[in-house]
Amino acid sequence: MIISPSIIVDIFLIVLLVIAIAYFWRLDNRLKAIKSGRDSMLEATKELALTINQAQATIGDLKSTSTDIGQKLQLQIDEARALHTRNQEASVTKGDAGLRRRNSF
């Protein structure tokens, strides 16, 4: 049985074709896995961006609320200082009146 060179070349090409098909099949599976991972990564990125935007809005709300509360607290502090100052002045005046009474006797 004599094998012609064209049959040897054909068999060699068939083997190469089978190897190429197997390689491309594996490559296709890997590309699908990468694409699937990329899609889930894009979804996670969108969720992260949404969460960041919500956090920034919340921080803005906290800043404005703290500013309002700070202003109200400052008003209360100013009122308390003014009241304290008036009380001190009143007690000094009462103290002077008491001294005057003692001196008049």
PEGIUR-V357941 format. One record per backbone hydrogen bond with DSSP energy under -1.0 kcal/mol. NH is the residue of the N-H (numbers start at 1). CO is the residue of the C=O. E is the energy in kcal/mol with one decimal. If there is no record, write none. Layout:
BEGIN
{{NH,CO,E} {NH,CO,E}}
END
This chain:
BEGIN
{{8,4,-1.7} {9,5,-2.3} {10,6,-2.3} {11,7,-2.8} {12,8,-2.5} {13,9,-2.6} {14,10,-2.3} {15,11,-2.5} {16,12,-2.4} {17,13,-2.5} {18,14,-2.5} {19,15,-2.3} {20,16,-2.5} {21,17,-2.6} {22,18,-2.4} {23,19,-2.5} {24,20,-2.8} {25,21,-2.1} {26,22,-2.2} {27,23,-2.5} {28,24,-2.5} {29,25,-2.0} {30,26,-2.2} {31,27,-2.5} {32,28,-2.3} {33,29,-2.1} {34,30,-2.4} {35,31,-2.7} {36,32,-2.7} {37,33,-2.4} {38,34,-2.7} {39,35,-2.6} {40,36,-2.2} {41,37,-2.1} {42,38,-2.6} {43,39,-2.1} {44,40,-2.3} {45,41,-2.3} {46,42,-2.3} {47,43,-2.3} {48,44,-2.3} {49,45,-2.5} {50,46,-2.3} {51,47,-2.4} {52,48,-2.5} {53,49,-2.3} {54,50,-2.3} {55,51,-2.4} {56,52,-2.5} {57,53,-2.2} {58,54,-2.4} {59,55,-2.5} {60,56,-2.2} {61,57,-2.3} {62,58,-2.6} {63,59,-2.5} {64,60,-2.3} {65,61,-2.6} {66,62,-2.8} {67,63,-2.2} {68,64,-2.4} {69,65,-2.7} {70,66,-2.5} {71,67,-2.4} {72,68,-2.3} {73,69,-2.7} {74,70,-2.3} {75,71,-2.2} {76,72,-2.1} {77,73,-2.5} {78,74,-2.8} {79,75,-2.6} {80,76,-2.5} {81,77,-2.6} {82,78,-2.5} {83,79,-2.6} {84,80,-2.6} {85,81,-2.8} {86,82,-2.5} {87,83,-2.5} {88,84,-2.4} {89,85,-2.5} {90,86,-2.6} {91,87,-2.4} {92,88,-2.2} {93,89,-2.3} {94,90,-2.5} {95,91,-2.2} {96,92,-2.1} {97,93,-2.1} {98,94,-2.2} {99,95,-1.9} {100,96,-2.3} {101,97,-2.2} {102,98,-2.0} {103,99,-2.3} {104,100,-1.9}}
END
